[in-house]
Amino acid sequence: MNALTLSCYAPDNSFVPDSLVSAPRHPALLRRSFRKTFPAAVRGEGVYLWDETGKQYLDFSGSAAVNFIGHGVSEIPAAMAEQARDLEFVHTSQFTTPIAEVYAQELLGFAGEQFRDGAVYFTCGGSESVETALKLARQYQLEVGQGERHQILSRTQSYHGSTLGALSVSGNRRRREIYLPMVREFTHIGIPYCYRCNYDCTDGCRNCGQEYAAELDTAITASDGKVAGFIFEPVSGATLGAVTPPPGYLNSISEICRKHNVLLIADEVMTGMGRTGKNFAVEHWGIMPDILVTAKGLSSGYAPLGAVIMTKKVVDAIANGSGAFLHGFTYNSHPISLAAGQAVLRRIQKQNLVQEADSAKPKSPAENLDTALNRLRSLSAVGDVRGIGLLWAAEFVADQQTKQPFPPQLNFAGQVGQAAVKRGLLVYPMQGCVDGTAGDHLLIAPPAVITRDQVDSAVEQLGDSIEEVSSHIIWSAARFNSSRDHLGE
């Protein structure tokens, strides 16, 4: 038998159908998509990454808004290795560790005065942190004698993670829809999105902010005392694309939560650790959440790490009540990840990287990014450019006047992303910002060490990528219409 004949038989000599023999081989690693080719990354330094062929990429998205301090900072793996030599792991049901205790105190200080005498619960990432925060809010209400409070309110067009609990409070339609039969649903209220506002924005969006805040008050009242917490992103992440809140909005929702004894939970997985030019984004608006969730920039991608930071009020409720938080993961407070996080925090402070992410600081990377990205507004396919600090987005439209989005099946943002990759530029394309299905945008979140020349070069490449895709779509549409005319349709 030749090799082809042998391939038609299984080891027990039974016949194997042609449909299985001819099925394409797939990698052993289950990747994000079977329909996309992923280059193998092998090295990183500063704002650059290299694949195994030697191609260089400028990481203009910070690897999904993760990397803040830059790639290849040697002191981070050195701190991890030092911790690993002493102690690689213990279970938190049996031990605490010096690194956990010291780093938690440092992180509380970084989080601000409102978290004085609070506590930190470390996880392995954003979804775990959100899951933890939801359970923490529920147990808090039980501890203070409010056992009927179990609902967590959130906003449409938000994203809080991929676990089932986190999906239940997320508003990202595409990431939720196939799992909805498995998800416990609570109320989602509207989210301020002034480029496409449902209310009157003629007063600089202050009125619309109050209208959206009133939706929260209405939803809490309608729950008849069953709401435990409200979770929100201070600046929207990938789902809506760096939308900042209108004046007075966050202050109003904070007051509403206090009035109804509902815990305010700030999801700063993407916006925390300096990304917006403050230690945490809530500082821009002077609000004080009861629980703050962070990840991504917490370790800048050097190790899996997330954290739930809680106020003294929350800690005391459990400490003076049942005395134990009924929750846990095997790898929470992992010593090696904590060593990475501590080293990253110290790097951020030593290098003044939060200030470098402040758009108001002259000649900072954030100001350079603001100035450069706003040049994209001249492109016919760009409807909006928005953001703060080192977290920005460009939204694409088929018509600037009507704000009509491109048809979802075109995947305009995805095409721009691929055109950028060909040029050695990494951005974060997303769809669904208009209604969960339609609407294309790119998220841009470079490391805080990016230079002005690198910003200018990246924005020029991004503009070329947008123009390339726009031209191709116009050409394709003209060819389609010409074909229809030729056929007499």
N, C-alpha and C positions, 0 to 999 in steps of 0.2 A: 504494500500500500504506500502511496505517496503521502506527503504531508497534508495535502488537501483532503484526501480520503480519511486519514486518521482524525482530522479535526471534526468529522461528522459523527464520531462515536465518543461516548462517555467512558470513564475508566472501567465500568462494568460491562463494556461492549454494547450497551444499549444505544439505539440511534438517537442523535440529537437533531431536532428540527433545524432547517436552514435559517429560520428567523432568529434563532439564538446564535448559530454559528456566525452569521453575518453581522450581528450586533456590534457596533463600534466599541472598542475598548475605552474604558474611562479610568481616570487616575484613582489611585487608592485613597487619596484624600478627597473627601466630599467638599468640594469648593462651593462658593456662593452661587455659581451658575454653571450649567453645562453648555451654555450658549455663548460664553465669553472666554477669551483667552487671557490668562493671567501671567504676566512675566514674573520671573523669580527674582525677588529683591535680595541683594547680598550685602549691601553696605549703605551706611548713612553718615553724613557729616554736615552739620549746620542746617541749611534749608534744602540740602540735596539728598537724593537717594540714587543708587545705581543698581541696575539689574545684572543678571549673570552674563549678558552679552557686552557689558560695559556701557550701556546707554545711561545717560544722566537725566534725572527728572528733578525739577524744582517743585518742592512739596508746598504748593500754594494753598492747600486745604489742611495742612497740619495733620495729615493722615486722619481725616474725619474729625477735625478740631480736637485732636488729642495732644500732639506734640507742641509744647509751648516754649521749651528751653532750647530746642534744636536737637538734631540727631548727633550721635557719636560723642556725647560729653563723657569723658572717661571716668570722672569722679563718681558717676552714678553706679556703673557696674562695679567699680572698686568698693564702694560702700556695701553693695549687695554681696560681693565675694567675702568681705570681712565678716559680715553677719553670718554667712553660710559656714565659714570656718568655725565659728563659735557655736552656733546653733541654727539648724535649718528649719525645724518645725517642732511645735508642741501644740496639743489640743487645748482650746480655751476653756474646756470643762475641767481641766486639771492644773493649768498654769497660766500666769500672766508672764510678760517678758519686759525687761528694761526698755527695749526699743519701743514697745507698744505704749508704755506709760509716758516716756519722755516725748515721743512724737505726738501723742494725743494732746499733751499740754501745749506743745508748740503750735499745733493746728488750731486749738481753741483761741490762743492769742492772735493768730492770723485772722481768725473769723471775726474777731471784734468784741467790744465790751459787752454786747448783749448776750454773749455766750460764756461770760465769766462764771465759773463754778458749774458749768454745764458738763457734757461728756461727749465722747466720740465713739461710734461703733464702726469698726473697719470691716470692709467687705472686699470682694474681688472685682468689683466693677459697678457701673451705673445701674443696670437692671437689678442686681442684688441689693443695691443701696435703696432704690425706690421701693422694692418689695419690703425691705426692712422698715422703711419710714411708714408705709401703710399699716403694717402690723403694730408698729410703735404707737401710731395715732389711735388705733383701736384699743390697745391695752391701756394707754393713758386714760381714755374715757372710762374704761372699766374701773381703774384704780381710784378715780375721783367720784365714783358712784353714778356714772352716766352710762350704764350698761346697754341702753337702747341705741346709743350712738355707734353706728357701724359703717355708714356710707362715706365714701370719699368722692367729693365733687372735683371735677377737672374741666378743661376747656377743649372745644373742638379744635382741630388742626394743631394738636400738640403731640408730643411723643415723649414717653417716659420709660420705655424699655420693652424687652421682648419676652419676659416671663409672663405667665398668664395674669398674675396680679397687676403687673405694670401695664400690660395691654388693656386691662379693664379700665384704667384711667387715661389711656392714650386716646388721641383723636385721629391718628394717622390711618385713614381708611384702608389703604392698600396693605398695610402691615397687620391689620386687624381682621379683615373680612373673612378669611377662611377659618379663623379660630373662634369666631363669635359664638358658635354653639357651646364652646367650652368656657366662655368668659362670663363672669358675674358683672352685669351692667349697672352703672350708676349714672346720674345725670351729668351731661356735658353742657356747659354754657358757652355762649359765643366768646370769641377772642378778638380784641381790637386789632384791626388790620387796615390802617388808614388809607392805603393805596386802593383798597376795594371795600370801603366802609359801608355798613348798613345804616348808618346814622348821619347826622349833619356834622360835617368836618370844617365848616367855614370859620370856626373860631379857633383854628389851630388844633383841632381834635380834642379840646378839653371836654366839650359836650358829649362827644361819642364815648369818651372814656367813662364818663358818669353813667351813660346809658348801659354800657357793658357791665359796669360794676353793679348796677341795679339788678341785672340778671342773676348775679350771685345771691343777692339779698332775697330775691323772689324764690330761687331754688332752695335755699336753706329754710325759708319759711314754709314752703310747700312740703318739705320732708317731715314736718311735725316733730322736730327735735331728734332726728335720727342721723344727722350729719356729724361725723367725727373730725373730718379734716378737709381742706381744700388745697390741691396741689397745682402749681403753676410754674412755668418757665419765665423768669424775669424778662429775658429776651428770647424770642422763639428760636428753636434750634433748626435742624435740617428740614422738618416738615413744612414750616412756613417761611423759613429763610430770614433770620436776623431781623425780625420785626421788633422794634422798640415800642414800649407802651406809651400811650398818649399822656399828656400832663395830668397829674392827679389821680390816674387810674389805680396804680398800685397802692397809693395811700388810702384810697377808698375801700379797696378789697380788704386791706389790713384792718381798717376800722370795722368793717362789716363782720369779719371773722371774730374779732374781739367781742363785739356786741352779742354775738350768738354763741360764744364759748366754743368756737370751731378752731382747731389747730391750723395754723398757716404753714404750709410746707413749700419751701422754695426748691425747685429742681434746678440745681446749678451744675449738673453733670457736664454740660458743655460750656457754660458761661463762667464757672468758678475758677479760682486759682490765677486770677489776673487777666484772663482773656479779654475782658471789656475795659480794662484800664483802672479797675478797682479790685481789691482782693476778691470780693464777690460782687456780682452785679447789683444785688439789692441795695448796696451802699449808694448807688447813683440816685436812688429815690428815697433814701433815709427810712426804709421800712425794716422791721425786725421780725423775721419769721420765728416760729417756735422750733421748727425742724429745718435744717438745711442739708441738702443732698449734693454730693460732689463726687467726681471721678475723673476720667479722661486726663486733664491737665494735672491732676493730683500726683500722678507718677510720670506725666508727660510721655506715657507709653512704654517706659522702661520696665514695668512689671504690671501685672493685673492688680488694680487697686481702686477701691471706692471708699467713701466714708459718709456716715450719717452723723451730723453734728446737731446736738440738741441743747436747749436751754435748761437752766437749773429747774425751772417749773416742771418740765417733763421728767427730768431725772428724779426729782424729789417725789413725784407722784408714785413712781415705781419703788424707789428706795424705802419710802415710808409706808408703802402699801404691801403688796405681796412679797416684795424684796427680790424678784427675779424677772428678767425679761424673757418671756417664753418663745425663744427664737434662736436660730443659730445655723451657721454653715461650717463644714469641716475646716475650710481654709480661711475663715475670717481671722483678721489680725495675724496674717502669715508674716513671720519675722523678716524674710528676705524682701517681700514686697514693701513692708514698712520701712526697711532700710533705704529702698529706692525712693519712697515718698518723702522721707525725711531729707535725703540728700537733694532731691528736687526742690523742696521748699527752701532749703538753705541757699541753693543756687539762685532761685527766684529773688530772694531777699538780697543776696550779695551782689547780684548783677543789676538790681533795680529794674527787673523786667516788667513789673506791674506798671511802672511809670512809662516804660517804653511802649506799652499797650494803650496809653492814654492819648486819645485823639487831640486833646487840648494842649499837649506838650509840643512846642515847636520843634520841627525836624525829627520827631520820633517816628519809628516805623509805622505807628498807628496813623499819625497825621499824613505821612507819605502815602499810605494805603488809601485813606479817605480821598485825598486829592487826585490820585491816579485813577481810582475806580470810577470817580464821577465823570471822567472823560468818556466812559462807555455810553453815557446818556445820548451821545450824538449818533449812535448806531440805531438804525431803524427798528431792529428786533429787540432792543432793550427798552422795557417799559419803566422799570424802577431800579434804582441802586440804593440800598439801605444798609444800615448797620451801626456799629459802635465799636470803638477800640480795634481789636484784631478779629472781629467776627462780622462779616459782611455777606451780602447776597446781591445777585443781579437777577431780576425777574424778566423773562422774555415774553414778548407779545407779538401777535401777527399784525396788529394795528395799534399804534401808540395813542391815537385819538380816542378810540372806543375801548382800549385795553383788552380787546379780544385775544384770548390765548390761542396758541397753536393747537391743532387737533392732537389729542393725547397719543394717537397711534404714530405720529411723526417722531415722538420722543426727542423733541428739539434739544432739550438740555443734555440728554444722553449723547446725542450726535456732537454737540459742542464739546462735551467731555472727552469723547474719543478723538476729535480733531486736535484738542489740546494735548492729549497724551502723545500723539504723533510728533508734536513739537517739543516734547519733553516737559510738559507742564501738567501737574496734577491738581484737579479741582474736584468738587463734590456735587455732581448733578442730582437733582431731585425733580419729581413730578407731583402734581396734586395740590399745589398751593391755592388754587382758586376754590375748588369744591371737593377736594379729596381725589379727584381723577384728572381734571384738566388743570393746566397751569404748570409752567416749567421755570425752574430757577437753578442757579449754582450757588453753593455755599463756599465762601472763601475765608480761610482762617489760618494764615501762615504762622510759623514760629516767631517769637518776639525778637529774634536775632536777625531778621531779614533786613537787608540794606536797601537804601533808596534805589540804587541801580538795579538790584534784583526785583524790587517792586515794579519799577518802570518797565523792565524787560518782560516780566510776567504779565502785566496788564496789556502790553503791546501784543504778546503772543495770544492772550485771551481774546483781544479784539479781533485779531486775524482769524482765530478759530470761529468766532461768532459770524464774521463776514463770510467765511468759507461755507458754513452751513446754510446761512441765509441765501447766498447766491445759488447754492445747489437746489434748495427748495423752490426758489423762484424759477430756476431753469426747468426743473421737473414739472412744476405746475404749468408753465408755458407749453412744454412739450405735450403734456396730457391734454390741454385745451386744444392745441393744434391738431392732435389725433382725433379728438371728438369732432372738430370742424371738418376734417378730412372725411370722416365717416358719415357726416351729415346729421349728427345727433343734435 
